[in-house]
Structures are given as C-alpha cells and as structure tokens.
Amino acid sequence: MNITGNTVFIPGATSGIGLALAVALHERGNTVIVGGRRTELLEAIAAEHPGIDTVRIDTADADSIREAAGTVLAAHPDLNVLVTMAGIMRAEDWHRPEAFLASAESIVTTNVLGPIRLIAAFVEHLQSRPDATIVTVSSGLAFTPLKVTPSYNASKAAIHMLSESIRLQLADTSVRVLELVPPAVRTALMPGQEESDFAMPLDEFVAEVMELIETQPDATELQVERVKFLRYGEARGDYDRVVEVLNGSDPHARESAA
C-alpha cells in the first residue's frame, strides 16, 4: 500500500485507532472518508478536519452497509482503499449462557460479519482500480487469548484467517490484502483502557503504523514492535508463558512483555 495518493474509506473511524489513522492518512495527502453510526460525531470530525468526508454507516446492519457503499462510490469513484476498522470488545463469563451469549452474537455480527459484508460491498469496485488495498484489522489477541474476552479473541482470529485466505484468492487481481495487527492501544475499546499503562499510547501506535506503511509497501501484515510478543509466542516456543503473562495478575510483568 502506498502512503499517499489514495482514496480511503474507513468505517468505524469516529474515535480511537480509526479516527487517528484517518487523520494521519489525510495529512499524508490521501482523500479520506470516515464512516460511523453517530451523525453528531461525523459532523464534529468534518468540522475539525476540513477535507475529510463523512458518511453514516452501521457496520452491524447489512442494509446500512449497502446504502453507505453506494453513497461512497457515487461521491468517490476513485476509491482504492477500504479499511474494515469497526469492532467491539466485551468481557464475558462463559460459565452461564445469559452472561455471554448475547454479547458473543453481537461481537460476531460486528467484528466478523461486518468486515465480510464491507468487503462484499466494495470488492468488485476495488478490482476495477489499478492498485487497490483491503485493510483488515485483527489483534494480537488473535494469536494469544485474553481470558476475559473469548468472543473478541475468536473474532479476531477469524479475521486473521479470512485475511490469509482472501489474499490467496485475490492474488490474480489488483487488490492487495493488508492485515493490521494492533496490540492493546489506549482507546475506549474497553473500560479503563484509555488510562492503562499496559496499553500503547495511541499517537505512538499510529506513528509506527504510518512508518510501516511507508517503509514496507509490500507487507502483508502491519505489526508494531509491541504486538510481536503476542503474535509470535507459538513460533518462538514460549506460547504458554505468553498466555500466562498476558492473563497474569502482575501488571508490571504484562507491561514489560508488551
């Protein structure tokens, strides 16, 4: 993926990683369209960041995705990058179905069906562009499980394998598949995460991601250094230790490992 000169649609980018990435890409000379459910947030983003376009989209709603795709493509027929950013993360207790089932279904709808439906809405158009990219968003938790978030972990593991698979299928087209693999980042994804010492500062994360895009244009995964402890535990042969550190009670051990 080139660092500049793209037209990029990022649904789920009204806050956190998505918004920070949208702003960074816009500053590097890309045309950026931000999507989200809340119109007041979209209006605030458009006012604060002139030049960034916005569209309302609910990535948990198939009809909303189809409608937003039509709006985006009508206004930006040169669109060549789709970033499937939207996602939710919740703590669950799998001892009792009432403590996890509704959450699990919601997470799968947003985190798995959402990206699948987004790709379905744009993949034919992207193949018509001479150089296009689908950016999926998995997580370090796709490779090492956090005990309290089973459905989130599973959804991100699904996104990783989906990315690997469609990259193979689309190899005969102009569309690249690039997987962004974040560690814990200081956002509002989970309660308290914005203040967590364990999580990576948002500005540092986005700056490193932008450097990776610029210096590794042919990469298939964007891995900041901090996520590699989780990403490669099994390959290094210390997976059990990584699981123990991630789920341990000692925050200093977790911080030093991240």
Phi and psi restraints in degrees (value plus and minus 20) as a CYANA .aco file:
   2 ASN   PHI     -95.7   -55.7
   2 ASN   PSI     132.1   172.1
   3 ILE   PHI     -99.7   -59.7
   3 ILE   PSI     -38.5     1.5
   4 THR   PHI    -164.6  -124.6
   4 THR   PSI     146.7   186.7
   5 GLY   PHI      62.2   102.2
   5 GLY   PSI      -7.5    32.5
   6 ASN   PHI    -120.2   -80.2
   6 ASN   PSI     144.3   184.3
   7 THR   PHI    -135.1   -95.1
   7 THR   PSI      96.0   136.0
   8 VAL   PHI    -139.9   -99.9
   8 VAL   PSI     108.0   148.0
   9 PHE   PHI    -127.8   -87.8
   9 PHE   PSI     104.9   144.9
  10 ILE   PHI    -144.0  -104.0
  10 ILE   PSI      70.7   110.7
  11 PRO   PHI     -91.5   -51.5
  11 PRO   PSI     127.1   167.1
  12 GLY   PHI      58.0    98.0
  12 GLY   PSI      12.7    52.7
  13 ALA   PHI    -139.9   -99.9
  13 ALA   PSI      11.5    51.5
  14 THR   PHI    -105.9   -65.9
  14 THR   PSI     -23.4    16.6
  15 SER   PHI    -181.1  -141.1
  15 SER   PSI     156.3   196.3
  16 GLY   PHI      40.0    80.0
  16 GLY   PSI    -164.9  -124.9
  17 ILE   PHI     -78.3   -38.3
  17 ILE   PSI     -62.5   -22.5
  18 GLY   PHI     -79.3   -39.3
  18 GLY   PSI     -68.4   -28.4
  19 LEU   PHI     -87.3   -47.3
  19 LEU   PSI     -64.2   -24.2
  20 ALA   PHI     -81.2   -41.2
  20 ALA   PSI     -60.1   -20.1
  21 LEU   PHI     -87.8   -47.8
  21 LEU   PSI     -59.5   -19.5
  22 ALA   PHI     -80.1   -40.1
  22 ALA   PSI     -65.9   -25.9
  23 VAL   PHI     -84.4   -44.4
  23 VAL   PSI     -63.9   -23.9
  24 ALA   PHI     -82.6   -42.6
  24 ALA   PSI     -61.9   -21.9
  25 LEU   PHI     -87.8   -47.8
  25 LEU   PSI     -58.6   -18.6
  26 HIS   PHI     -82.3   -42.3
  26 HIS   PSI     -61.3   -21.3
  27 GLU   PHI     -86.7   -46.7
  27 GLU   PSI     -41.7    -1.7
  28 ARG   PHI    -112.5   -72.5
  28 ARG   PSI      -6.5    33.5
  29 GLY   PHI      72.8   112.8
  29 GLY   PSI      -0.1    39.9
  30 ASN   PHI    -118.7   -78.7
  30 ASN   PSI     127.9   167.9
  31 THR   PHI    -101.3   -61.3
  31 THR   PSI     105.8   145.8
  32 VAL   PHI    -145.0  -105.0
  32 VAL   PSI     113.8   153.8
  33 ILE   PHI    -137.9   -97.9
  33 ILE   PSI     104.6   144.6
  34 VAL   PHI    -122.9   -82.9
  34 VAL   PSI     115.1   155.1
  35 GLY   PHI    -137.6   -97.6
  35 GLY   PSI     127.5   167.5
  36 GLY   PHI    -190.1  -150.1
  36 GLY   PSI     150.2   190.2
  37 ARG   PHI    -101.6   -61.6
  37 ARG   PSI     -55.2   -15.2
  38 ARG   PHI    -115.2   -75.2
  38 ARG   PSI      92.5   132.5
  39 THR   PHI     -83.4   -43.4
  39 THR   PSI     -51.8   -11.8
  40 GLU   PHI     -86.3   -46.3
  40 GLU   PSI     -55.3   -15.3
  41 LEU   PHI     -89.6   -49.6
  41 LEU   PSI     -59.9   -19.9
  42 LEU   PHI     -82.8   -42.8
  42 LEU   PSI     -62.3   -22.3
  43 GLU   PHI     -83.3   -43.3
  43 GLU   PSI     -60.0   -20.0
  44 ALA   PHI     -85.5   -45.5
  44 ALA   PSI     -60.0   -20.0
  45 ILE   PHI     -84.2   -44.2
  45 ILE   PSI     -64.3   -24.3
  46 ALA   PHI     -82.7   -42.7
  46 ALA   PSI     -56.9   -16.9
  47 ALA   PHI     -92.2   -52.2
  47 ALA   PSI     -59.0   -19.0
  48 GLU   PHI     -99.5   -59.5
  48 GLU   PSI     -47.4    -7.4
  49 HIS   PHI    -147.1  -107.1
  49 HIS   PSI      56.9    96.9
  50 PRO   PHI     -74.7   -34.7
  50 PRO   PSI     114.6   154.6
  51 GLY   PHI      84.3   124.3
  51 GLY   PSI     -43.1    -3.1
  52 ILE   PHI    -102.2   -62.2
  52 ILE   PSI     104.0   144.0
  53 ASP   PHI    -106.5   -66.5
  53 ASP   PSI     139.5   179.5
  54 THR   PHI    -156.7  -116.7
  54 THR   PSI     134.6   174.6
  55 VAL   PHI    -169.1  -129.1
  55 VAL   PSI     120.8   160.8
  56 ARG   PHI     -98.7   -58.7
  56 ARG   PSI     112.7   152.7
  57 ILE   PHI    -174.3  -134.3
  57 ILE   PSI     117.5   157.5
  58 ASP   PHI    -132.0   -92.0
  58 ASP   PSI      86.9   126.9
  59 THR   PHI     -93.8   -53.8
  59 THR   PSI     -23.5    16.5
  60 ALA   PHI    -113.0   -73.0
  60 ALA   PSI     -19.0    21.0
  61 ASP   PHI    -142.3  -102.3
  61 ASP   PSI      94.6   134.6
  62 ALA   PHI     -80.9   -40.9
  62 ALA   PSI     -59.8   -19.8
  63 ASP   PHI     -85.5   -45.5
  63 ASP   PSI     -59.9   -19.9
  64 SER   PHI     -83.4   -43.4
  64 SER   PSI     -58.8   -18.8
  65 ILE   PHI     -83.3   -43.3
  65 ILE   PSI     -65.8   -25.8
  66 ARG   PHI     -82.9   -42.9
  66 ARG   PSI     -62.4   -22.4
  67 GLU   PHI     -85.6   -45.6
  67 GLU   PSI     -64.6   -24.6
  68 ALA   PHI     -85.0   -45.0
  68 ALA   PSI     -58.7   -18.7
  69 ALA   PHI     -80.8   -40.8
  69 ALA   PSI     -62.3   -22.3
  70 GLY   PHI     -82.4   -42.4
  70 GLY   PSI     -61.0   -21.0
  71 THR   PHI     -84.6   -44.6
  71 THR   PSI     -65.8   -25.8
  72 VAL   PHI     -84.2   -44.2
  72 VAL   PSI     -66.2   -26.2
  73 LEU   PHI     -90.2   -50.2
  73 LEU   PSI     -50.9   -10.9
  74 ALA   PHI     -86.9   -46.9
  74 ALA   PSI     -59.2   -19.2
  75 ALA   PHI    -104.1   -64.1
  75 ALA   PSI     -46.3    -6.3
  76 HIS   PHI    -155.4  -115.4
  76 HIS   PSI      51.3    91.3
  77 PRO   PHI     -85.2   -45.2
  77 PRO   PSI     -32.6     7.4
  78 ASP   PHI    -112.4   -72.4
  78 ASP   PSI      -9.4    30.6
  79 LEU   PHI     -71.6   -31.6
  79 LEU   PSI     109.1   149.1
  80 ASN   PHI    -154.6  -114.6
  80 ASN   PSI     -19.3    20.7
  81 VAL   PHI    -155.6  -115.6
  81 VAL   PSI     107.9   147.9
  82 LEU   PHI    -136.9   -96.9
  82 LEU   PSI     104.9   144.9
  83 VAL   PHI    -132.1   -92.1
  83 VAL   PSI      90.8   130.8
  84 THR   PHI    -106.5   -66.5
  84 THR   PSI      57.3    97.3
  85 MET   PHI    -105.3   -65.3
  85 MET   PSI     -50.3   -10.3
  86 ALA   PHI     -79.9   -39.9
  86 ALA   PSI     119.3   159.3
  87 GLY   PHI    -189.9  -149.9
  87 GLY   PSI     134.6   174.6
  88 ILE   PHI    -148.9  -108.9
  88 ILE   PSI     132.6   172.6
  89 MET   PHI    -158.4  -118.4
  89 MET   PSI     108.4   148.4
  90 ARG   PHI    -159.4  -119.4
  90 ARG   PSI     125.6   165.6
  91 ALA   PHI     -94.6   -54.6
  91 ALA   PSI     122.7   162.7
  92 GLU   PHI    -157.9  -117.9
  92 GLU   PSI     132.2   172.2
  93 ASP   PHI    -138.6   -98.6
  93 ASP   PSI      88.8   128.8
  94 TRP   PHI    -108.1   -68.1
  94 TRP   PSI      -3.1    36.9
  95 HIS   PHI     -97.0   -57.0
  95 HIS   PSI     -47.1    -7.1
  96 ARG   PHI    -156.4  -116.4
  96 ARG   PSI     112.6   152.6
  97 PRO   PHI     -79.6   -39.6
  97 PRO   PSI     -53.4   -13.4
  98 GLU   PHI     -88.1   -48.1
  98 GLU   PSI     -34.8     5.2
  99 ALA   PHI    -113.4   -73.4
  99 ALA   PSI     -24.8    15.2
 100 PHE   PHI    -163.2  -123.2
 100 PHE   PSI     -44.5    -4.5
 101 LEU   PHI     -84.2   -44.2
 101 LEU   PSI     -68.7   -28.7
 102 ALA   PHI     -81.5   -41.5
 102 ALA   PSI     -60.9   -20.9
 103 SER   PHI     -82.4   -42.4
 103 SER   PSI     -66.3   -26.3
 104 ALA   PHI     -81.0   -41.0
 104 ALA   PSI     -62.9   -22.9
 105 GLU   PHI     -83.7   -43.7
 105 GLU   PSI     -60.7   -20.7
 106 SER   PHI     -85.4   -45.4
 106 SER   PSI     -62.0   -22.0
 107 ILE   PHI     -84.0   -44.0
 107 ILE   PSI     -64.0   -24.0
 108 VAL   PHI     -84.3   -44.3
 108 VAL   PSI     -59.9   -19.9
 109 THR   PHI     -81.3   -41.3
 109 THR   PSI     -66.9   -26.9
 110 THR   PHI     -97.3   -57.3
 110 THR   PSI     -67.6   -27.6
 111 ASN   PHI    -104.3   -64.3
 111 ASN   PSI     -44.5    -4.5
 112 VAL   PHI    -132.3   -92.3
 112 VAL   PSI     -75.7   -35.7
 113 LEU   PHI     -85.5   -45.5
 113 LEU   PSI     -54.9   -14.9
 114 GLY   PHI     -76.4   -36.4
 114 GLY   PSI     -77.3   -37.3
 115 PRO   PHI     -79.9   -39.9
 115 PRO   PSI     -58.6   -18.6
 116 ILE   PHI     -81.0   -41.0
 116 ILE   PSI     -66.3   -26.3
 117 ARG   PHI     -87.2   -47.2
 117 ARG   PSI     -57.5   -17.5
 118 LEU   PHI     -83.3   -43.3
 118 LEU   PSI     -65.6   -25.6
 119 ILE   PHI     -81.8   -41.8
 119 ILE   PSI     -61.8   -21.8
 120 ALA   PHI     -80.4   -40.4
 120 ALA   PSI     -55.3   -15.3
 121 ALA   PHI     -93.6   -53.6
 121 ALA   PSI     -42.7    -2.7
 122 PHE   PHI    -139.0   -99.0
 122 PHE   PSI     -32.6     7.4
 123 VAL   PHI     -85.6   -45.6
 123 VAL   PSI     -56.1   -16.1
 124 GLU   PHI     -86.9   -46.9
 124 GLU   PSI     -62.6   -22.6
 125 HIS   PHI     -81.6   -41.6
 125 HIS   PSI     -65.3   -25.3
 126 LEU   PHI     -80.6   -40.6
 126 LEU   PSI     -54.4   -14.4
 127 GLN   PHI     -87.8   -47.8
 127 GLN   PSI     -37.6     2.4
 128 SER   PHI    -103.9   -63.9
 128 SER   PSI     -29.9    10.1
 129 ARG   PHI    -110.6   -70.6
 129 ARG   PSI     125.6   165.6
 130 PRO   PHI     -88.3   -48.3
 130 PRO   PSI     -45.0    -5.0
 131 ASP   PHI    -168.8  -128.8
 131 ASP   PSI      85.3   125.3
 132 ALA   PHI    -151.1  -111.1
 132 ALA   PSI     138.3   178.3
 133 THR   PHI    -161.5  -121.5
 133 THR   PSI     115.0   155.0
 134 ILE   PHI    -123.7   -83.7
 134 ILE   PSI     101.2   141.2
 135 VAL   PHI    -124.4   -84.4
 135 VAL   PSI      95.5   135.5
 136 THR   PHI    -116.0   -76.0
 136 THR   PSI     140.9   180.9
 137 VAL   PHI    -147.6  -107.6
 137 VAL   PSI      87.9   127.9
 138 SER   PHI    -120.5   -80.5
 138 SER   PSI    -151.5  -111.5
 139 SER   PHI    -194.6  -154.6
 139 SER   PSI     136.5   176.5
 140 GLY   PHI     -78.8   -38.8
 140 GLY   PSI     -44.0    -4.0
 141 LEU   PHI     -96.8   -56.8
 141 LEU   PSI     -24.5    15.5
 142 ALA   PHI     -91.5   -51.5
 142 ALA   PSI     -36.7     3.3
 143 PHE   PHI    -137.1   -97.1
 143 PHE   PSI     -43.2    -3.2
 144 THR   PHI    -158.5  -118.5
 144 THR   PSI     103.3   143.3
 145 PRO   PHI    -101.1   -61.1
 145 PRO   PSI     117.1   157.1
 146 LEU   PHI    -110.6   -70.6
 146 LEU   PSI     103.5   143.5
 147 LYS   PHI     -75.2   -35.2
 147 LYS   PSI     -58.0   -18.0
 148 VAL   PHI    -104.6   -64.6
 148 VAL   PSI     -24.5    15.5
 149 THR   PHI    -148.2  -108.2
 149 THR   PSI      39.5    79.5
 150 PRO   PHI     -78.0   -38.0
 150 PRO   PSI     -65.8   -25.8
 151 SER   PHI     -88.6   -48.6
 151 SER   PSI     -58.2   -18.2
 152 TYR   PHI     -82.1   -42.1
 152 TYR   PSI     -67.6   -27.6
 153 ASN   PHI     -75.3   -35.3
 153 ASN   PSI     -67.5   -27.5
 154 ALA   PHI     -85.2   -45.2
 154 ALA   PSI     -59.1   -19.1
 155 SER   PHI     -83.8   -43.8
 155 SER   PSI     -57.9   -17.9
 156 LYS   PHI     -96.1   -56.1
 156 LYS   PSI     -51.4   -11.4
 157 ALA   PHI     -84.1   -44.1
 157 ALA   PSI     -58.1   -18.1
 158 ALA   PHI     -83.7   -43.7
 158 ALA   PSI     -60.9   -20.9
 159 ILE   PHI     -84.9   -44.9
 159 ILE   PSI     -58.1   -18.1
 160 HIS   PHI     -80.9   -40.9
 160 HIS   PSI     -68.8   -28.8
 161 MET   PHI     -91.4   -51.4
 161 MET   PSI     -52.6   -12.6
 162 LEU   PHI     -80.3   -40.3
 162 LEU   PSI     -64.0   -24.0
 163 SER   PHI     -81.5   -41.5
 163 SER   PSI     -66.3   -26.3
 164 GLU   PHI     -79.5   -39.5
 164 GLU   PSI     -60.0   -20.0
 165 SER   PHI     -94.7   -54.7
 165 SER   PSI     -67.9   -27.9
 166 ILE   PHI     -92.3   -52.3
 166 ILE   PSI     -42.9    -2.9
 167 ARG   PHI     -81.1   -41.1
 167 ARG   PSI     -60.2   -20.2
 168 LEU   PHI     -86.2   -46.2
 168 LEU   PSI     -63.4   -23.4
 169 GLN   PHI     -87.9   -47.9
 169 GLN   PSI     -56.8   -16.8
 170 LEU   PHI    -110.6   -70.6
 170 LEU   PSI     -10.9    29.1
 171 ALA   PHI     -83.4   -43.4
 171 ALA   PSI     -41.7    -1.7
 172 ASP   PHI    -113.0   -73.0
 172 ASP   PSI      -5.3    34.7
 173 THR   PHI    -142.2  -102.2
 173 THR   PSI    -195.6  -155.6
 174 SER   PHI    -108.0   -68.0
 174 SER   PSI     -14.4    25.6
 175 VAL   PHI    -119.5   -79.5
 175 VAL   PSI     101.6   141.6
 176 ARG   PHI    -113.4   -73.4
 176 ARG   PSI     133.4   173.4
 177 VAL   PHI    -138.1   -98.1
 177 VAL   PSI      98.2   138.2
 178 LEU   PHI    -140.2  -100.2
 178 LEU   PSI     104.1   144.1
 179 GLU   PHI    -121.6   -81.6
 179 GLU   PSI     100.6   140.6
 180 LEU   PHI    -110.0   -70.0
 180 LEU   PSI     105.5   145.5
 181 VAL   PHI    -138.6   -98.6
 181 VAL   PSI      67.1   107.1
 182 PRO   PHI     -97.9   -57.9
 182 PRO   PSI     132.2   172.2
 183 PRO   PHI    -104.8   -64.8
 183 PRO   PSI    -189.6  -149.6
 184 ALA   PHI     -83.4   -43.4
 184 ALA   PSI     109.6   149.6
 185 VAL   PHI    -145.5  -105.5
 185 VAL   PSI     128.2   168.2
 186 ARG   PHI     -93.0   -53.0
 186 ARG   PSI      64.0   104.0
 187 THR   PHI    -153.7  -113.7
 187 THR   PSI    -199.1  -159.1
 188 ALA   PHI    -110.6   -70.6
 188 ALA   PSI       0.8    40.8
 189 LEU   PHI     -78.0   -38.0
 189 LEU   PSI     -59.4   -19.4
 190 MET   PHI    -149.2  -109.2
 190 MET   PSI     130.7   170.7
 191 PRO   PHI     -76.4   -36.4
 191 PRO   PSI     111.0   151.0
 192 GLY   PHI      64.0   104.0
 192 GLY   PSI     -26.9    13.1
 193 GLN   PHI     -89.2   -49.2
 193 GLN   PSI     -49.8    -9.8
 194 GLU   PHI     -85.1   -45.1
 194 GLU   PSI     -44.5    -4.5
 195 GLU   PHI    -126.2   -86.2
 195 GLU   PSI     -14.4    25.6
 196 SER   PHI     -94.3   -54.3
 196 SER   PSI     109.9   149.9
 197 ASP   PHI     -88.7   -48.7
 197 ASP   PSI     -44.4    -4.4
 198 PHE   PHI     -91.7   -51.7
 198 PHE   PSI     -50.3   -10.3
 199 ALA   PHI    -102.8   -62.8
 199 ALA   PSI     129.1   169.1
 200 MET   PHI     -97.7   -57.7
 200 MET   PSI     114.8   154.8
 201 PRO   PHI     -75.4   -35.4
 201 PRO   PSI     117.3   157.3
 202 LEU   PHI     -80.3   -40.3
 202 LEU   PSI     -64.1   -24.1
 203 ASP   PHI     -85.2   -45.2
 203 ASP   PSI     -56.3   -16.3
 204 GLU   PHI     -86.7   -46.7
 204 GLU   PSI     -60.3   -20.3
 205 PHE   PHI     -82.4   -42.4
 205 PHE   PSI     -70.5   -30.5
 206 VAL   PHI     -85.6   -45.6
 206 VAL   PSI     -58.2   -18.2
 207 ALA   PHI     -81.3   -41.3
 207 ALA   PSI     -61.3   -21.3
 208 GLU   PHI     -89.5   -49.5
 208 GLU   PSI     -57.7   -17.7
 209 VAL   PHI     -82.6   -42.6
 209 VAL   PSI     -64.4   -24.4
 210 MET   PHI     -82.9   -42.9
 210 MET   PSI     -57.6   -17.6
 211 GLU   PHI     -84.6   -44.6
 211 GLU   PSI     -59.3   -19.3
 212 LEU   PHI     -85.4   -45.4
 212 LEU   PSI     -62.1   -22.1
 213 ILE   PHI     -80.1   -40.1
 213 ILE   PSI     -61.0   -21.0
 214 GLU   PHI     -92.5   -52.5
 214 GLU   PSI     -59.8   -19.8
 215 THR   PHI    -113.5   -73.5
 215 THR   PSI     -36.2     3.8
 216 GLN   PHI    -149.4  -109.4
 216 GLN   PSI      44.7    84.7
 217 PRO   PHI     -83.9   -43.9
 217 PRO   PSI     -38.9     1.1
 218 ASP   PHI    -123.3   -83.3
 218 ASP   PSI      -7.5    32.5
 219 ALA   PHI     -84.6   -44.6
 219 ALA   PSI     132.0   172.0
 220 THR   PHI    -122.5   -82.5
 220 THR   PSI     -39.8     0.2
 221 GLU   PHI    -153.5  -113.5
 221 GLU   PSI     118.8   158.8
 222 LEU   PHI    -120.4   -80.4
 222 LEU   PSI      87.0   127.0
 223 GLN   PHI    -140.4  -100.4
 223 GLN   PSI      88.7   128.7
 224 VAL   PHI     -89.3   -49.3
 224 VAL   PSI     137.8   177.8
 225 GLU   PHI     -75.7   -35.7
 225 GLU   PSI     -55.7   -15.7
 226 ARG   PHI     -88.2   -48.2
 226 ARG   PSI     -41.5    -1.5
 227 VAL   PHI    -107.6   -67.6
 227 VAL   PSI     -31.6     8.4
 228 LYS   PHI     -89.2   -49.2
 228 LYS   PSI     -45.5    -5.5
 229 PHE   PHI     -78.3   -38.3
 229 PHE   PSI     -63.2   -23.2
 230 LEU   PHI     -97.9   -57.9
 230 LEU   PSI     -59.6   -19.6
 231 ARG   PHI     -86.1   -46.1
 231 ARG   PSI     -55.1   -15.1
 232 TYR   PHI    -138.0   -98.0
 232 TYR   PSI      -0.1    39.9
 233 GLY   PHI     -77.0   -37.0
 233 GLY   PSI     -66.4   -26.4
 234 GLU   PHI     -86.0   -46.0
 234 GLU   PSI     -61.9   -21.9
 235 ALA   PHI     -84.6   -44.6
 235 ALA   PSI     -56.3   -16.3
 236 ARG   PHI     -96.2   -56.2
 236 ARG   PSI     -39.7     0.3
 237 GLY   PHI      69.8   109.8
 237 GLY   PSI      -7.8    32.2
 238 ASP   PHI    -139.9   -99.9
 238 ASP   PSI      13.0    53.0
 239 TYR   PHI     -76.6   -36.6
 239 TYR   PSI     -65.4   -25.4
 240 ASP   PHI     -80.6   -40.6
 240 ASP   PSI     -59.1   -19.1
 241 ARG   PHI     -87.2   -47.2
 241 ARG   PSI     -60.2   -20.2
 242 VAL   PHI     -81.6   -41.6
 242 VAL   PSI     -64.6   -24.6
 243 VAL   PHI     -79.6   -39.6
 243 VAL   PSI     -64.2   -24.2
 244 GLU   PHI     -84.1   -44.1
 244 GLU   PSI     -63.9   -23.9
 245 VAL   PHI     -85.3   -45.3
 245 VAL   PSI     -65.3   -25.3
 246 LEU   PHI     -81.2   -41.2
 246 LEU   PSI     -57.9   -17.9
 247 ASN   PHI    -121.5   -81.5
 247 ASN   PSI     -12.0    28.0
 248 GLY   PHI     -97.7   -57.7
 248 GLY   PSI     151.0   191.0
 249 SER   PHI    -111.9   -71.9
 249 SER   PSI     -27.1    12.9
 250 ASP   PHI    -112.9   -72.9
 250 ASP   PSI      82.0   122.0
 251 PRO   PHI     -84.2   -44.2
 251 PRO   PSI     -46.2    -6.2
 252 HIS   PHI     -91.1   -51.1
 252 HIS   PSI     -57.1   -17.1
 253 ALA   PHI     -84.7   -44.7
 253 ALA   PSI     -61.5   -21.5
 254 ARG   PHI     -84.4   -44.4
 254 ARG   PSI     -61.0   -21.0
 255 GLU   PHI     -86.7   -46.7
 255 GLU   PSI     -60.4   -20.4
 256 SER   PHI     -90.7   -50.7
 256 SER   PSI     -44.4    -4.4
 257 ALA   PHI    -104.1   -64.1
 257 ALA   PSI     -40.1    -0.1
